[in-house]
Amino acid sequence: MRRLQIGMWEQFSPDRWEQLAMPLITGMEVCCLPDRAALAQVRDFCRKHGLGYGIHGPVLAEDGYRLPVLNAPDPRQFKEELQYITSEVELASSYDADYILFHYPFYPVFQEPFTPFPRLPDIGHRYSCEQLGRGQFRDISMTLFEHLAELQQRFKQRIVLEHDFFGDYGDIVIDAFLAYPEIRFVLDTARLDIARRAFPGFDPYSFMEALAPQIDVVHYSNVRYEGGTFKHHLPVLPEHDEDERFGDAYAYLEYVAARNHQFHVTFEHDASLVSRQELDAIYRQTAALLKEKESIPHSS
């Protein structure tokens, strides 16, 4: 059953749920919980109220917001990262999470030229094509997906991957998902728009067209560009549509909703930026869009 979800980072609380979760919300996505007791609290709360929940890795905050480097070119590091995600998948499975999410590629991969927005990953937190060539990236990606498919089967735990920045390697990203369709895709509307503006020649619509059937979750938020930089995790408001300072989050959601009628939507935004009435309107607009697209068959 499709869910509209709220992001619940670092600490879940019933009071916070009451603030954000209006009747249309039927799930949550959690991240960096303080300990296993907090994870058990989420599981038990969702069972009691008939909700679903997924996990955006890392599950726990023991090492802070540590994203596994899933395309490390160093074989020893790559092996260590695979061991790390194995423990994460096992933990998610033991607490009945609907899915666990990792970023891929991570580190992101950049090639010149690109628009050097100040908030993009710095040179110490990304790979260049000299550090990670096309052939090596393809080989690592296929090895990774094979490993994830095996983990998913072993632990009976759904694994999904959220795209990070991939520069000119978008075709390889697509090929990996098509080769291993059991590993599902997470579309981030904000990062997709930043990629459109940062990397010349990137077409978000052809990318979405290729992967739309495999989308399991959409992370829904917008971006505002100003002064050579951007601010992300913004709630998506109707007035953004006609304002060139904002990204095209609603258009992206509309496009994939016409091609896939099953994915969940996580509102990955800062809800404090809008009133409760505006938040309710965002939820209602999103639900209405999804319902509308479900009634219109898509023909390729």
C-alpha positions as CSV (number, residue, x, y, z in Angstrom):
1,M,0.0,0.0,0.0
2,R,1.4,3.4,-1.0
3,R,2.4,5.7,1.8
4,L,2.9,9.4,2.4
5,Q,5.7,9.6,5.0
6,I,7.4,12.1,7.2
7,G,11.1,12.2,7.8
8,M,12.0,11.6,11.5
9,W,15.7,12.2,11.8
10,E,17.8,11.5,14.9
11,Q,15.0,11.2,17.5
12,F,11.4,9.9,17.2
13,S,8.8,11.1,19.6
14,P,5.0,10.7,19.6
15,D,4.7,14.5,20.2
16,R,6.7,15.2,17.1
17,W,4.6,12.7,15.2
18,E,1.4,14.5,16.3
19,Q,2.9,17.9,15.1
20,L,3.7,16.6,11.6
21,A,1.4,13.6,10.8
22,M,-2.0,14.7,9.7
23,P,-4.5,12.0,8.5
24,L,-3.0,11.5,5.1
25,I,0.4,10.5,6.6
26,T,0.7,6.7,7.1
27,G,4.4,6.2,7.6
28,M,7.8,7.6,8.5
29,E,11.4,7.4,7.5
30,V,13.9,7.4,10.3
31,C,17.6,8.0,10.5
32,C,20.4,8.1,13.1
33,L,18.4,7.0,16.0
34,P,20.2,7.2,19.3
35,D,20.1,3.5,20.2
36,R,18.3,0.2,19.7
37,A,15.7,1.2,22.3
38,A,14.7,4.1,20.2
39,L,14.5,1.8,17.1
40,A,12.2,-0.6,19.1
41,Q,10.0,2.4,20.0
42,V,9.6,3.3,16.4
43,R,8.7,-0.3,15.5
44,D,6.2,-0.7,18.3
45,F,4.6,2.7,17.6
46,C,4.1,1.8,13.9
47,R,2.7,-1.6,14.8
48,K,0.2,-0.1,17.3
49,H,-1.0,2.5,14.8
50,G,-0.9,0.5,11.6
51,L,1.9,2.5,10.1
52,G,4.9,1.6,7.9
53,Y,8.4,2.8,8.4
54,G,11.7,2.7,6.5
55,I,15.2,3.5,7.5
56,H,17.6,6.0,5.9
57,G,21.0,4.6,6.9
58,P,22.8,5.0,9.2
59,V,20.3,3.2,11.5
60,L,22.0,4.4,14.7
61,A,23.9,7.6,15.5
62,E,26.9,5.8,17.1
63,D,29.3,7.2,14.4
64,G,27.2,10.3,13.5
65,Y,25.8,10.6,10.0
66,R,28.2,8.1,8.4
67,L,27.3,7.2,4.8
68,P,29.0,4.0,3.6
69,V,31.4,4.6,0.7
70,L,29.8,2.1,-1.6
71,N,32.0,2.8,-4.7
72,A,35.4,3.0,-2.9
73,P,38.1,2.3,-5.6
74,D,40.4,0.8,-2.9
75,P,39.5,-2.9,-2.6
76,R,40.3,-3.1,1.1
77,Q,38.0,-0.1,1.9
78,F,35.3,-1.5,-0.4
79,K,35.3,-4.8,1.5
80,E,35.1,-3.0,4.8
81,E,32.1,-0.9,3.6
82,L,30.3,-4.0,2.4
83,Q,30.8,-5.5,5.9
84,Y,29.4,-2.3,7.4
85,I,26.2,-2.3,5.3
86,T,25.8,-6.0,6.0
87,S,25.5,-5.2,9.7
88,E,23.1,-2.3,8.9
89,V,20.8,-4.6,6.8
90,E,20.8,-7.2,9.5
91,L,19.9,-4.6,12.1
92,A,17.0,-3.2,10.0
93,S,15.7,-6.7,9.4
94,S,15.7,-7.5,13.1
95,Y,13.4,-4.5,13.7
96,D,11.0,-5.2,10.9
97,A,11.8,-2.1,8.8
98,D,10.0,-2.0,5.4
99,Y,13.3,-0.9,3.8
100,I,16.8,0.4,4.5
101,L,18.2,3.1,2.3
102,F,21.8,3.8,1.3
103,H,23.3,6.5,-1.1
104,Y,24.8,5.4,-4.4
105,P,27.1,6.4,-5.7
106,F,28.9,7.5,-2.6
107,Y,31.2,9.2,-2.7
108,P,29.6,11.1,-5.6
109,V,31.5,11.3,-8.8
110,F,32.2,14.7,-10.6
111,Q,33.7,15.5,-14.0
112,E,34.7,18.8,-15.3
113,P,33.0,21.1,-16.2
114,F,30.4,21.6,-13.5
115,T,28.9,24.6,-11.7
116,P,30.8,24.9,-8.5
117,F,27.9,25.6,-6.1
118,P,29.5,26.1,-2.6
119,R,27.2,23.5,-1.0
120,L,28.3,20.7,-3.3
121,P,30.6,18.0,-1.8
122,D,34.1,19.4,-1.6
123,I,37.1,17.8,-3.2
124,G,37.8,15.6,-0.2
125,H,34.3,14.1,-0.3
126,R,33.9,13.2,-4.0
127,Y,35.7,11.3,-6.7
128,S,36.9,12.7,-10.0
129,C,37.0,10.6,-13.2
130,E,40.8,10.4,-12.7
131,Q,40.2,8.7,-9.3
132,L,37.4,6.5,-10.5
133,G,37.2,5.8,-14.3
134,R,34.2,4.6,-16.1
135,G,35.3,1.0,-16.4
136,Q,36.2,0.8,-12.7
137,F,33.0,2.5,-11.7
138,R,30.9,0.0,-13.7
139,D,32.7,-3.0,-12.2
140,I,32.3,-1.7,-8.7
141,S,28.7,-0.9,-9.3
142,M,27.9,-4.4,-10.6
143,T,29.8,-6.0,-7.7
144,L,27.9,-3.8,-5.2
145,F,24.5,-4.6,-6.7
146,E,25.2,-8.3,-6.7
147,H,26.2,-8.1,-3.0
148,L,23.1,-6.1,-2.2
149,A,20.8,-8.6,-4.0
150,E,22.4,-11.4,-1.9
151,L,21.9,-9.5,1.3
152,Q,18.3,-8.7,0.5
153,Q,17.7,-12.4,0.0
154,R,19.6,-13.5,3.0
155,F,18.0,-11.2,5.5
156,K,14.6,-10.8,3.7
157,Q,15.1,-7.1,4.0
158,R,14.3,-4.7,1.2
159,I,17.3,-2.5,0.2
160,V,16.8,0.7,-1.7
161,L,19.4,3.1,-3.1
162,E,19.0,6.9,-3.3
163,H,21.0,8.5,-6.1
164,D,23.8,10.9,-5.2
165,F,25.7,12.9,-7.8
166,F,27.1,10.8,-10.6
167,G,28.4,13.3,-13.2
168,D,28.7,11.6,-16.6
169,Y,28.1,8.1,-15.3
170,G,24.3,8.2,-15.3
171,D,24.1,5.5,-18.0
172,I,26.1,3.2,-15.7
173,V,23.8,4.0,-12.8
174,I,20.8,3.1,-15.0
175,D,22.4,-0.1,-16.2
176,A,23.1,-1.3,-12.7
177,F,19.4,-0.9,-11.6
178,L,18.2,-2.6,-14.8
179,A,20.6,-5.5,-14.3
180,Y,19.4,-6.0,-10.7
181,P,15.7,-4.9,-10.6
182,E,15.2,-6.4,-7.1
183,I,17.3,-3.4,-5.8
184,R,14.8,-0.5,-5.9
185,F,15.5,3.2,-6.6
186,V,14.9,6.3,-4.5
187,L,14.4,9.5,-6.4
188,D,15.4,12.8,-4.6
189,T,13.7,15.7,-6.3
190,A,16.0,18.3,-4.8
191,R,19.2,16.5,-5.7
192,L,17.9,15.8,-9.2
193,D,17.3,19.5,-9.8
194,I,20.7,20.4,-8.4
195,A,22.3,17.9,-10.8
196,R,20.4,19.5,-13.7
197,R,21.9,22.9,-12.9
198,A,25.3,21.7,-11.9
199,F,26.2,19.2,-14.6
200,P,25.9,20.3,-18.3
201,G,24.0,18.0,-20.5
202,F,22.2,16.1,-17.7
203,D,18.5,15.6,-18.6
204,P,16.5,14.7,-15.5
205,Y,13.5,13.6,-17.6
206,S,15.3,10.9,-19.6
207,F,16.9,9.7,-16.4
208,M,13.5,9.5,-14.7
209,E,12.0,7.8,-17.8
210,A,14.6,5.0,-17.6
211,L,14.2,4.3,-13.9
212,A,10.6,5.2,-13.2
213,P,9.3,1.6,-13.0
214,Q,11.9,0.8,-10.3
215,I,11.2,3.8,-8.0
216,D,10.2,2.6,-4.6
217,V,10.4,6.0,-2.7
218,V,10.5,9.7,-3.7
219,H,12.2,12.1,-1.4
220,Y,10.1,15.2,-2.0
221,S,11.4,18.7,-1.4
222,N,12.5,21.8,-3.3
223,V,15.6,23.9,-3.8
224,R,16.0,27.7,-3.9
225,Y,19.0,29.2,-5.9
226,E,20.3,32.6,-5.1
227,G,23.6,34.3,-4.9
228,G,25.5,31.5,-6.6
229,T,24.4,28.9,-4.1
230,F,21.3,27.0,-3.1
231,K,19.2,26.1,-0.1
232,H,17.5,22.7,-0.1
233,H,15.0,20.7,2.0
234,L,12.4,23.3,1.3
235,P,8.7,22.4,1.4
236,V,7.2,22.4,-2.1
237,L,4.7,25.2,-2.5
238,P,2.5,26.1,-5.5
239,E,4.2,29.5,-5.9
240,H,7.5,27.8,-6.7
241,D,6.1,26.7,-10.1
242,E,6.4,30.1,-11.7
243,D,9.5,31.3,-9.9
244,E,12.8,30.6,-11.6
245,R,14.7,30.8,-8.3
246,F,13.1,27.4,-7.3
247,G,13.6,23.9,-8.6
248,D,11.0,21.8,-10.4
249,A,10.1,19.4,-7.7
250,Y,6.4,19.3,-8.4
251,A,7.0,18.7,-12.1
252,Y,9.3,15.8,-11.3
253,L,6.8,14.2,-9.0
254,E,4.1,14.7,-11.6
255,Y,6.3,13.0,-14.3
256,V,7.1,9.9,-12.3
257,A,3.6,9.6,-10.8
258,A,2.3,9.1,-14.4
259,R,4.7,6.2,-14.9
260,N,4.7,4.5,-11.5
261,H,1.6,4.1,-9.3
262,Q,3.3,2.3,-6.3
263,F,6.1,4.4,-4.8
264,H,6.0,6.0,-1.4
265,V,6.6,9.7,-0.9
266,T,8.8,11.0,2.0
267,F,8.4,14.7,2.7
268,E,12.1,15.3,3.2
269,H,11.7,19.0,4.0
270,D,12.0,21.4,6.9
271,A,8.4,21.6,8.1
272,S,9.2,24.5,10.4
273,L,9.4,26.8,7.3
274,V,5.6,26.6,6.8
275,S,2.5,26.9,8.9
276,R,0.4,23.9,9.9
277,Q,-2.2,24.9,7.3
278,E,0.4,25.1,4.6
279,L,1.7,21.7,5.6
280,D,-1.7,20.2,5.4
281,A,-2.2,21.8,1.9
282,I,1.2,20.2,0.8
283,Y,0.0,16.8,1.9
284,R,-3.3,17.2,0.2
285,Q,-1.9,18.5,-3.0
286,T,0.6,15.5,-3.2
287,A,-2.1,13.0,-2.4
288,A,-4.4,14.5,-5.1
289,L,-1.7,14.4,-7.7
290,L,-0.9,10.7,-7.0
291,K,-4.6,9.8,-7.1
292,E,-5.1,11.7,-10.4
293,K,-2.1,10.0,-12.1
294,E,-3.3,6.5,-10.8
295,S,-6.4,7.0,-12.9
296,I,-4.6,7.8,-16.1
297,P,-2.8,4.8,-17.8
298,H,0.6,5.7,-19.1
299,S,1.6,4.7,-22.6
300,S,5.3,4.9,-23.4
